[in-house]
Amino acid sequence: IQKKKEKEQSDFPSHRPKRVQIPELAATIFKRLFPPTTRSRSRSRSRLPSCFAMDFNIFKLCSGLKFLGYLMILLVAAIIAVSYYVVVVITWGPQLFHGAFKSLLSFSIIILFHLLLVLLAWSYIMVVSQNPGSVPENWKPTSEENLEAGISTSLSDYMVLDNSASTSLDVPESRQALSYCRFCRNGKPPRCHHCSVCQRCVLKMDHHCVWVVNCVGARNYKFFLLFLLYTFLETTMDTIVLLPSFLKFFKEAKGHSNSPSDLALTFLAFVLNLAFALSLLCFIIMHASLLSSNTTSVEVYEKKGIVRWKYDLGWKQNFEQVFGRRKALWLFPLFAKEDLENIPALHGLNFPTCSDAES
């Protein structure tokens, strides 16, 4: 009987769960996260780093920077509120009733402060809310000259995966115009790059700005430059008009001639405005240089070693490619209707080159 029971148990498999070893479990998880990829025939794809060949997109972690951007908006609002309270309410507002020269000076400072503040806030709202430019779904180039030249290689054979890939793959210029984004699964127009924070392709992408929680691209680059300009002018003016109060800070603190909170806010407002004015001056000089050569921050590395940048049409036309031709609207975050119709670069899909201008 005992032998019969043992035989019956050996005929049927045990229902106990099979114990999984930790090394085997780790290997299984690794294979699911990073499935093996087949070797491509294309020479360009073989040069790509191994991390780009994985289906696991580690750059999705960068989207968490958006949360930091919303905190930056609150920080900008707080700095503006502190500066407004110190300049208008504490320092120059009470001098409106002193009469004679002081009243005229304080009135002029307050008017200029509010004018710059309105232009600053207007430009900031526009650069935050305006779409920098997205690639239309299933986009294809309007001209088929590249195909007629004998380019029979499929788009997947020369994918441009990130901002620096176009320089490291040694892809011909004609093929770069037909580049393809494997993250968005869509075509990429010239000067278009994929943003790891926004998780999308941006037309004529300059950079992703944490302060505006948005990318700076073809359709909001003017608003971003105006925001830099007016913020620099506002902070510089605040630094100058608060300088006398800052010099009297220690004297007033010793004599208790003012409340401690007002003294602390005056000191804080002066230091913050001075720091922002100095840092923004560097950014304005950098972007003025980029604007004069019709170059973005991403393209600075692409144009190294090139004798003449193909998008450089001269400083006047380069300026019009961003600000438009209507001079009356250059200092306002607006575009004229005729500029939007006649300047393709403002839409971010087509850009004139030096060869087009010469022909």
Disulfide bonds with the S-S distance in Angstrom:
none
